[in-house]
Amino acid sequence: MPDRRTLLLTGASRGIGHATVKRFSSAGWRVITCSRHPFPEDCPWEMGPEDHLQVDLADPNSAMQAVADLRSRLHGGRLDALVNNAGISPKGPDGARLSTLTTDLRAWGQVFHVNFFAPVILARGLAAELAAAKGAIVNVTSIAGSRVHPFAGAAYATSKAALSALTREMAHDFGPMGVRVNAIAPGEIDTEILSPGTEELANAIPLRRLGKPEEVARTIYFLCTSESSYVSGSEIEINGGQHV
């Protein structure tokens, strides 16, 4: 299927990433996934194992090598969408929040390599393929990028704030190539990796509930398709009004 659209998604193994794979696959897209984990055997999408790349995005050399591997997998040298969803948020003992005072200096580097530098490496390395498809980039930031969060640590929050600023810069730089760049900032999403106490935050959210991964995936899909053809440089809040 030479005209089949292709998505490259990082952090696909669970939560928002897993829901995004299912949303795009159901629309007929080819989905290439990147994760530090091997392809899970219980995942149902077609061509999953063949289109999964195990890569450690905390290692710049591994990320750069992945670009070369990915380019060889793109039929016709086109990439319709890149979704930078991978993210890490280290915790202290018993899941404690790590502040600027308690985050190990090496952990800062790991967090920024995965959450911030990997999107730069992938977007730059695949710029020609994105331009050939007049494609789209979606960076997954966070509500924690704009406020101190009770669970998300300082390194995670500041890396997401940096990714938000990067989205603006990338929209400016990739726009002349016909490539749109946007971000989504999820709030409290009901996934298997929720921090203890997250459900209690729902009482302070205007919609009085947590979000669903599928709701985030639908917004990502919108930003990668022609329905959003004149949207670039934007960051969409997906948090039930929590940011207000």
C-alpha positions as CSV (number, residue, x, y, z in Angstrom):
1,M,0.0,0.0,0.0
2,P,2.3,2.8,-1.2
3,D,-0.2,5.5,-0.3
4,R,-0.6,4.3,3.3
5,R,0.3,6.9,5.8
6,T,3.0,6.3,8.4
7,L,3.2,7.3,12.0
8,L,6.4,7.1,14.1
9,L,5.5,7.0,17.8
10,T,7.9,6.9,20.8
11,G,6.8,5.6,24.2
12,A,4.2,3.3,22.7
13,S,4.1,0.4,25.2
14,R,1.4,1.7,27.6
15,G,-1.1,4.5,28.5
16,I,-1.4,7.3,26.0
17,G,1.1,5.7,23.6
18,H,-0.8,2.5,23.5
19,A,-4.1,4.2,22.9
20,T,-2.5,6.3,20.1
21,V,-1.3,3.2,18.3
22,K,-4.8,1.8,18.4
23,R,-6.4,5.0,17.1
24,F,-4.0,5.4,14.1
25,S,-4.1,1.6,13.3
26,S,-7.9,1.6,13.2
27,A,-7.7,4.4,10.6
28,G,-5.4,2.3,8.4
29,W,-2.1,3.9,9.2
30,R,1.2,2.0,9.4
31,V,2.5,2.6,12.9
32,I,6.2,2.3,13.7
33,T,6.9,2.3,17.4
34,C,10.0,3.1,19.5
35,S,10.3,2.0,23.1
36,R,13.0,1.0,25.5
37,H,10.9,-2.2,26.0
38,P,10.7,-5.0,23.5
39,F,7.5,-5.4,21.6
40,P,4.8,-6.9,24.0
41,E,3.4,-10.1,22.8
42,D,-0.2,-9.2,23.8
43,C,-0.4,-6.1,21.6
44,P,-2.9,-6.6,18.8
45,W,-1.9,-4.3,16.0
46,E,-0.9,-5.6,12.6
47,M,2.9,-5.7,11.8
48,G,3.6,-4.7,15.4
49,P,6.7,-6.8,16.0
50,E,8.2,-5.9,12.5
51,D,7.5,-2.2,13.0
52,H,8.9,-1.9,16.6
53,L,12.3,-0.6,17.3
54,Q,13.8,-1.1,20.8
55,V,15.9,1.9,21.6
56,D,17.2,3.7,24.7
57,L,16.3,7.3,24.2
58,A,18.3,8.2,27.3
59,D,21.4,7.4,25.3
60,P,22.1,10.0,22.6
61,N,24.2,7.5,20.5
62,S,21.3,5.0,20.6
63,A,18.9,7.6,19.6
64,M,21.0,8.8,16.6
65,Q,21.5,5.2,15.5
66,A,17.7,4.7,15.7
67,V,17.3,7.5,13.1
68,A,19.4,5.6,10.6
69,D,17.4,2.4,11.2
70,L,14.1,4.3,11.0
71,R,15.0,6.0,7.7
72,S,15.7,2.5,6.2
73,R,12.2,1.4,7.2
74,L,10.3,4.3,5.6
75,H,9.0,3.3,2.2
76,G,9.4,6.0,-0.4
77,G,11.2,8.2,2.1
78,R,8.1,9.7,3.6
79,L,6.9,10.1,7.2
80,D,3.5,11.5,7.7
81,A,3.6,12.0,11.5
82,L,6.1,11.9,14.3
83,V,4.6,11.8,17.9
84,N,7.2,12.4,20.6
85,N,5.4,10.7,23.5
86,A,8.2,9.0,25.4
87,G,8.9,10.5,28.8
88,I,10.4,9.5,32.1
89,S,9.7,10.9,35.6
90,P,12.0,9.4,38.3
91,K,10.6,9.0,41.8
92,G,12.1,8.9,45.3
93,P,11.6,6.2,47.9
94,D,8.0,5.0,48.0
95,G,7.2,7.1,45.0
96,A,8.1,10.4,46.6
97,R,8.3,13.6,44.4
98,L,11.9,14.6,43.6
99,S,12.5,18.3,43.9
100,T,15.3,20.5,42.6
101,L,17.1,19.7,45.9
102,T,16.6,15.9,45.9
103,T,17.0,14.9,42.2
104,D,20.3,13.2,41.5
105,L,22.3,15.2,39.0
106,R,22.7,12.2,36.7
107,A,18.9,11.8,36.7
108,W,18.5,15.3,35.4
109,G,20.5,14.3,32.3
110,Q,18.6,11.1,31.7
111,V,15.2,12.9,32.0
112,F,16.3,15.6,29.5
113,H,17.7,13.2,27.1
114,V,14.5,11.2,26.9
115,N,12.0,14.0,27.3
116,F,13.7,16.9,25.4
117,F,16.8,15.9,23.3
118,A,15.3,12.7,21.8
119,P,12.5,14.8,20.1
120,V,15.2,17.1,18.7
121,I,17.2,14.2,17.4
122,L,14.3,12.4,15.8
123,A,12.8,15.6,14.2
124,R,16.1,16.7,12.8
125,G,17.1,13.3,11.6
126,L,13.8,12.7,9.8
127,A,13.2,16.3,8.6
128,A,13.6,15.3,4.9
129,E,11.0,12.5,5.3
130,L,8.6,14.7,7.1
131,A,9.0,17.4,4.5
132,A,8.4,14.9,1.7
133,A,5.0,14.0,3.2
134,K,4.1,17.6,4.3
135,G,3.7,15.8,7.7
136,A,3.1,16.7,11.3
137,I,5.0,16.6,14.6
138,V,3.2,16.3,17.9
139,N,5.2,16.8,21.1
140,V,3.6,15.4,24.3
141,T,4.2,17.9,27.1
142,S,2.3,18.1,30.4
143,I,0.3,20.3,32.7
144,A,3.3,20.0,35.0
145,G,5.3,22.1,32.5
146,S,3.4,25.2,33.6
147,R,2.9,24.7,37.3
148,V,4.4,22.9,40.3
149,H,2.7,19.5,40.4
150,P,2.2,17.5,43.5
151,F,3.6,14.3,41.9
152,A,5.6,15.2,38.9
153,G,9.2,15.9,39.8
154,A,11.3,19.0,39.0
155,A,13.3,17.4,36.3
156,Y,10.2,16.1,34.5
157,A,8.4,19.4,34.8
158,T,11.2,21.5,33.5
159,S,11.9,19.1,30.7
160,K,8.2,19.4,29.6
161,A,8.4,23.2,29.9
162,A,11.4,23.1,27.6
163,L,9.6,20.8,25.2
164,S,6.8,23.3,25.0
165,A,9.2,26.1,24.1
166,L,10.9,23.7,21.6
167,T,7.5,23.2,19.9
168,R,7.3,26.9,19.2
169,E,10.8,26.9,17.8
170,M,10.2,23.8,15.7
171,A,7.0,25.3,14.3
172,H,9.0,28.3,13.1
173,D,11.8,26.2,11.6
174,F,9.8,23.4,10.1
175,G,6.9,25.5,8.8
176,P,8.7,26.5,5.5
177,M,9.0,22.8,4.7
178,G,5.3,22.4,5.0
179,V,5.6,20.5,8.3
180,R,3.3,21.5,11.1
181,V,4.5,21.2,14.8
182,N,2.1,21.2,17.7
183,A,2.0,20.0,21.3
184,I,-0.5,18.5,23.6
185,A,-0.4,19.0,27.4
186,P,-2.3,16.2,29.2
187,G,-3.4,16.6,32.8
188,E,-4.4,13.7,35.0
189,I,-5.0,10.8,32.7
190,D,-6.3,7.5,34.0
191,T,-3.5,5.0,33.2
192,E,-1.9,2.1,35.0
193,I,1.0,4.3,36.1
194,L,-1.0,6.8,38.1
195,S,0.7,8.0,41.2
196,P,-1.1,7.2,44.5
197,G,-3.5,10.0,45.2
198,T,-4.0,11.1,41.6
199,E,-7.7,10.2,41.7
200,E,-8.2,12.6,44.6
201,L,-7.2,15.4,42.3
202,A,-10.3,14.9,40.2
203,N,-12.3,16.7,42.9
204,A,-10.5,20.0,41.9
205,I,-10.9,19.5,38.1
206,P,-13.8,21.3,36.6
207,L,-15.1,18.2,34.8
208,R,-14.7,16.3,38.1
209,R,-13.0,13.3,36.5
210,L,-9.7,12.0,35.2
211,G,-9.1,11.9,31.5
212,K,-8.9,8.7,29.4
213,P,-6.0,7.8,27.2
214,E,-8.4,7.5,24.2
215,E,-9.4,11.1,24.6
216,V,-5.7,12.2,24.3
217,A,-5.2,9.9,21.4
218,R,-8.1,11.4,19.5
219,T,-6.5,14.9,19.9
220,I,-3.1,13.6,18.7
221,Y,-4.9,12.1,15.6
222,F,-6.6,15.4,14.9
223,L,-3.2,17.2,14.9
224,C,-1.7,14.7,12.5
225,T,-4.5,14.9,9.9
226,S,-5.9,17.4,7.4
227,E,-8.6,18.5,9.8
228,S,-5.8,20.6,11.5
229,S,-4.1,21.7,8.3
230,Y,-3.6,25.3,9.4
231,V,-2.8,24.6,13.1
232,S,0.9,24.9,14.0
233,G,2.9,26.2,17.0
234,S,0.0,25.4,19.3
235,E,-0.2,23.6,22.6
236,I,-3.6,22.0,23.4
237,E,-4.5,21.5,27.0
238,I,-6.2,18.2,27.6
239,N,-7.0,18.3,31.3
240,G,-10.8,18.8,31.8
241,G,-10.2,22.5,32.6
242,Q,-7.6,21.8,35.3
243,H,-5.4,24.6,33.9
244,V,-8.0,27.3,34.6
